[in-house]
Amino acid sequence: MPIEITSHYAHLSAVTLHYLEAGSGDPVVLLHGVPQSSHEWRTVIPRLADRYRVIAPDLRGLGDSSRPAGGYDKKTVAADIWELVHDTLGIERFLLVGHDWGGPVAFSLAAQHPEAVRALAILDVAIPGDGAEMSQGGRRWHHPFFRTLDLPEKLCEGREHLVIDWLFENYGKRHDVIPAEDRAEYHRTYARLGGFRALLAYYRAFPQDAVDNAEIIARNGKLKMPVLALGGDSSFGRGMETFESLSRMAENVTGGLIPDCGHWVAEEAPDFVADQLLTFFAAHPAS
């Protein structure tokens, strides 16, 4: 039988989050990146939902979630996910996965609630505050551009689809890794009022994210739960940088490379990613 993926909204204290849900069993929470939404997990969800209850929210400001004026530091975004998963859905312990900006959100959530996160997987991103330079010495030129005040909004107004298409065409291993119909879904959400503003806010919060993460590691020590860290081995994939970053922030890290893959790992290599997650989850079952 095909896996049914259902769409829901949760009205939380400071934001309304849209989320997808499928399957049953131990809960798995998937956090997407930028310029994406929960739609990025469309191929991975059915593989995981054979064995797990999968919950994939649209992060604050993105996808079909609401777009508040502030709160885009990853500590606050992680608090949204905690309110959804723990307070609203009543889940006490769960497995957690984050890609791109969803990775730092997942890291912050795990650092704030280590008793709740059984195991953590981070895909193709570095963690702010790890002591390294997240923008790869300027190779990821869009980081400082997106953090520049006012100019990106003015230059990109009405042209959001050009920015999104450029990122998709240049940061994957091939220019056509994201099909046209899926790009159209991302265009729809980022062209909505406030969508591009929220995208920029994720980057503009980077300095605060670095401070917050460094402080919690200094206070509580490195993460203790098992961590899987994987980076794409091609193009703008992070390579071993994801593993190296998490090794500075967590004690029990495994992982490596996603072969023949750039940055859009859940869409370029969904079978490999799903297999790696299933193997990782199975190694850390509920006690």
Solvent accessible surface area in square Angstrom, and as a share of the most:
residue,aa,sasa,rsa
1,M,221,0.99
2,P,123,0.77
3,I,55,0.28
4,E,130,0.58
5,I,62,0.31
6,T,47,0.27
7,S,69,0.45
8,H,65,0.29
9,Y,118,0.45
10,A,7,0.05
11,H,150,0.67
12,L,24,0.12
13,S,102,0.66
14,A,64,0.50
15,V,9,0.05
16,T,33,0.19
17,L,0,0.00
18,H,16,0.07
19,Y,16,0.06
20,L,30,0.15
21,E,29,0.13
22,A,5,0.04
23,G,38,0.37
24,S,85,0.55
25,G,51,0.49
26,D,51,0.27
27,P,20,0.13
28,V,0,0.00
29,V,0,0.00
30,L,0,0.00
31,L,0,0.00
32,H,0,0.00
33,G,0,0.00
34,V,3,0.02
35,P,1,0.01
36,Q,1,0.00
37,S,4,0.02
38,S,3,0.02
39,H,47,0.21
40,E,1,0.00
41,W,0,0.00
42,R,58,0.21
43,T,64,0.37
44,V,0,0.00
45,I,1,0.01
46,P,45,0.28
47,R,78,0.29
48,L,0,0.00
49,A,5,0.04
50,D,103,0.53
51,R,149,0.54
52,Y,22,0.08
53,R,64,0.23
54,V,1,0.00
55,I,0,0.00
56,A,0,0.00
57,P,0,0.00
58,D,2,0.01
59,L,0,0.00
60,R,12,0.04
61,G,0,0.00
62,L,1,0.00
63,G,1,0.01
64,D,34,0.17
65,S,1,0.01
66,S,43,0.28
67,R,33,0.12
68,P,33,0.21
69,A,99,0.77
70,G,37,0.36
71,G,25,0.24
72,Y,10,0.04
73,D,31,0.16
74,K,2,0.01
75,K,102,0.43
76,T,44,0.25
77,V,0,0.00
78,A,0,0.00
79,A,50,0.39
80,D,7,0.03
81,I,0,0.00
82,W,39,0.14
83,E,39,0.18
84,L,0,0.00
85,V,0,0.00
86,H,50,0.22
87,D,90,0.47
88,T,73,0.42
89,L,41,0.20
90,G,52,0.50
91,I,13,0.07
92,E,119,0.53
93,R,107,0.39
94,F,0,0.00
95,L,0,0.00
96,L,0,0.00
97,V,0,0.00
98,G,0,0.00
99,H,0,0.00
100,D,15,0.08
101,W,8,0.03
102,G,0,0.00
103,G,0,0.00
104,P,0,0.00
105,V,0,0.00
106,A,0,0.00
107,F,0,0.00
108,S,7,0.04
109,L,1,0.00
110,A,0,0.00
111,A,8,0.06
112,Q,54,0.24
113,H,38,0.17
114,P,70,0.44
115,E,112,0.50
116,A,1,0.01
117,V,1,0.01
118,R,20,0.07
119,A,0,0.00
120,L,0,0.00
121,A,0,0.00
122,I,0,0.00
123,L,0,0.00
124,D,0,0.00
125,V,5,0.03
126,A,3,0.03
127,I,1,0.00
128,P,2,0.01
129,G,25,0.24
130,D,13,0.06
131,G,79,0.76
132,A,56,0.43
133,E,96,0.43
134,M,10,0.04
135,S,6,0.04
136,Q,51,0.23
137,G,73,0.70
138,G,42,0.40
139,R,110,0.40
140,R,6,0.02
141,W,115,0.40
142,H,10,0.04
143,H,10,0.04
144,P,65,0.41
145,F,47,0.20
146,F,2,0.01
147,R,72,0.26
148,T,57,0.33
149,L,131,0.65
150,D,107,0.56
151,L,88,0.44
152,P,0,0.00
153,E,57,0.25
154,K,148,0.63
155,L,91,0.45
156,C,8,0.05
157,E,121,0.54
158,G,57,0.55
159,R,126,0.46
160,E,29,0.13
161,H,80,0.36
162,L,100,0.50
163,V,28,0.16
164,I,0,0.00
165,D,28,0.15
166,W,102,0.36
167,L,7,0.03
168,F,0,0.00
169,E,67,0.30
170,N,60,0.31
171,Y,4,0.01
172,G,4,0.04
173,K,96,0.41
174,R,140,0.51
175,H,123,0.55
176,D,74,0.38
177,V,12,0.07
178,I,2,0.01
179,P,57,0.36
180,A,81,0.63
181,E,124,0.56
182,D,14,0.07
183,R,31,0.11
184,A,55,0.43
185,E,47,0.21
186,Y,0,0.00
187,H,45,0.20
188,R,108,0.39
189,T,1,0.01
190,Y,3,0.01
191,A,66,0.51
192,R,99,0.36
193,L,176,0.88
194,G,16,0.15
195,G,1,0.01
196,F,16,0.07
197,R,90,0.33
198,A,0,0.00
199,L,0,0.00
200,L,0,0.00
201,A,19,0.15
202,Y,0,0.00
203,Y,6,0.02
204,R,61,0.22
205,A,15,0.12
206,F,41,0.17
207,P,77,0.49
208,Q,89,0.39
209,D,2,0.01
210,A,24,0.19
211,V,76,0.43
212,D,24,0.13
213,N,6,0.03
214,A,47,0.36
215,E,94,0.42
216,I,20,0.10
217,I,30,0.15
218,A,90,0.70
219,R,160,0.58
220,N,85,0.44
221,G,31,0.30
222,K,79,0.33
223,L,11,0.05
224,K,117,0.50
225,M,15,0.07
226,P,23,0.15
227,V,1,0.00
228,L,10,0.05
229,A,0,0.00
230,L,4,0.02
231,G,0,0.00
232,G,0,0.00
233,D,65,0.33
234,S,23,0.15
235,S,49,0.32
236,F,37,0.15
237,G,9,0.09
238,R,13,0.05
239,G,15,0.15
240,M,77,0.35
241,E,33,0.15
242,T,0,0.00
243,F,56,0.23
244,E,88,0.39
245,S,0,0.00
246,L,0,0.00
247,S,41,0.26
248,R,99,0.36
249,M,6,0.03
250,A,3,0.03
251,E,109,0.49
252,N,69,0.35
253,V,25,0.15
254,T,74,0.43
255,G,41,0.39
256,G,11,0.10
257,L,82,0.41
258,I,0,0.00
259,P,65,0.41
260,D,98,0.51
261,C,0,0.00
262,G,0,0.00
263,H,8,0.04
264,W,3,0.01
265,V,0,0.00
266,A,1,0.01
267,E,22,0.10
268,E,36,0.16
269,A,15,0.12
270,P,26,0.17
271,D,87,0.45
272,F,64,0.27
273,V,0,0.00
274,A,0,0.00
275,D,65,0.34
276,Q,58,0.26
277,L,0,0.00
278,L,15,0.07
279,T,97,0.56
280,F,15,0.06
281,F,1,0.01
282,A,62,0.48
283,A,68,0.52
284,H,53,0.24
285,P,94,0.59
286,A,54,0.42
287,S,145,0.93
